[in-house]
Amino acid sequence: MTDDPQLALVELTAERDALRAQLEKEGLPSATRWLQRKVWRQAHALETLNKRVVAQRFVLRTIDELGRSLTPEEVRQAKAHGGNA
């Protein structure tokens, strides 16, 4: 989902409305399209996260193969950037 409570509330409200419309058999195509778009957004976010994990594993494996570990300064820099690649 998201870390922003306001955005999460909007998302949950839209999901509730889409599911309610689906149960009432009204607006089924629009509810289905909305849920499909939600799935696509989540799939994209998962793919982005997976790419970051793969990149981080590559870096750690390369460092390990070089026979060294991160210096304290490198660890501080990585934490300061929030682990973003």
C-alpha positions, 0 to 999 in steps of 0.5 A: 500500500503506501506510507501516507495515511491520507493516500491510503484512506483514499485508496481504501475508500475507492476500493470499498466503493468499487467492491460495493458497486460490484456486489450491487451488480452496478458499474461492474465494468468500471469496478473491474477496470479500477481493480485491474489498474490497482493490480497493475500499480502494485505489480509495477511497485513490486517490479521496482522493488525487485530491481532494487533488491537485485541491484543491492545483492549484486553490489554486496556479492561483488564486494564479497568477491573482492574480499572486503566489506563496507567501510563505516563511512560507506554504511553511513552513506548508504543509511543516509540515502535510505538504501535507495539505488 
